[in-house]
């Protein structure tokens, strides 16, 4: 995920899927807002969308959830076989 950022205008494009799309956003912005000139501080940013509510933010969370599930399953199994 990428987005074009113009530091001079303090504007950021919507997030797009490819770097090529973000570069096109930049070209359109330069043509419209800067008469084709390249503004100082323009950049293509990589953008990672924020996690959805309830979604683990780090891979280690997945390991912790799996370990918790294993412990609970073992506890249930021990109780059922006792």
N, C-alpha and C positions, 0 to 999 in steps of 0.2 A: 504494500500500500504506500502510495506516494502523494505528495501535494506540493504545489508551487507556492513559494513565499516571496513577496516583494516587500523588503524592509522599508523602502522609501514610502510606499503607499500604506504600509502596515496592513496588508491584506494577504489572506491565505486562500488558495483555491480549495474547492471541495476535494476530498480524498478520492484518488483514482487507483486503479489496480496496477498499472505499469508505469515505469519511469518515462517511457515514451509519451504516454498520455499526459503526464505532469509537465514534460517539456513542451508539449503542444499548448497546454494551459498558459505556460509562461510566454510563449510566442504570441498567443492571442492577447494576453495582457499587455505585453510590450507594444504591440501594434495599436491597441485601443488607448492605453493610458500614457504612453511615452513616445508616441510617433515612431515606433520601431527602435528607439534607443534602448540600451541595456541599463537599467537602473542599478545603482550601487547597492550591494547587499542582497541581490536576488539569489535564491537558492532553491534546490529541490530537496525536500525533506522526506525522510522515510517516516512513515506514520504507522504505529501499532494502535489499533483501536483499544479503548479501555475494556477490561473484561466485563462480561455481563454479570448482573447480580447473582451471587451464589457460585460463580465459576471460579475455580482455583486460579490464583495469579501466578503461581510458580509450579514447576514440575514436581518439586518435592512434596507439595500438597497431595499430589496423586499417590505418592508412595505412602504418605501418612494415612490417607483415607483407606488404601488397600490394607495396610497393617491393622488399622482399627477394625475393618471388616473381618479380617482373619481372626483377630482376637475374639470378636463377638461370635463368630461362627464356631470357634473352638469351645468357647464357654457354653454355647447352646448345645453343642454336641456332647460335651462332658455332662451336662445336666440331663440330657435325654437318655444317655447310656448308664447313668448311675442308678 
